[in-house]
Amino acid sequence: MNILQYFKDAQSELSRVNWPTREQVFEGTQAVLIFVVALTLIVFGLDRLFTFLIQAVLP
């Protein structure tokens, strides 16, 4: 298989891809960002809680 055939096949395959719409990409990005912010807040809260508990136990 030569390089030209490879690129022709790649182009053929990419034309068959069902690409998401702009709205679908935007909704997916929003969901990911909300999840990341929520997870960040949870980890931050747990970090603060454990820091407080460890400082309460250790003088």
Residue, then its C-alpha position, 0 to 999 in steps of 0.5 A: m500500500n502506498i502513501l497516496q492510496y492511504f490518504k485516498d482511503a482516509q479521505s473516503e472514511l472521513s466522508r462517511v463520519n457522522w459529525p456532530t452539529r455545532e449545538q451538540v458540541f456546545e452541549g457536550t462542552q457545557a456538560v464536561l465543564i459543569f462536571v469538572v467544576a463540580l468535581t473540583l469543588i468536591v475535591f476542594g471541600l474534602d481537602r479542606l475537611f481533611t486538613f481541618l481534621i488532621q490539624a484537630v488531631l495533631p497538635 
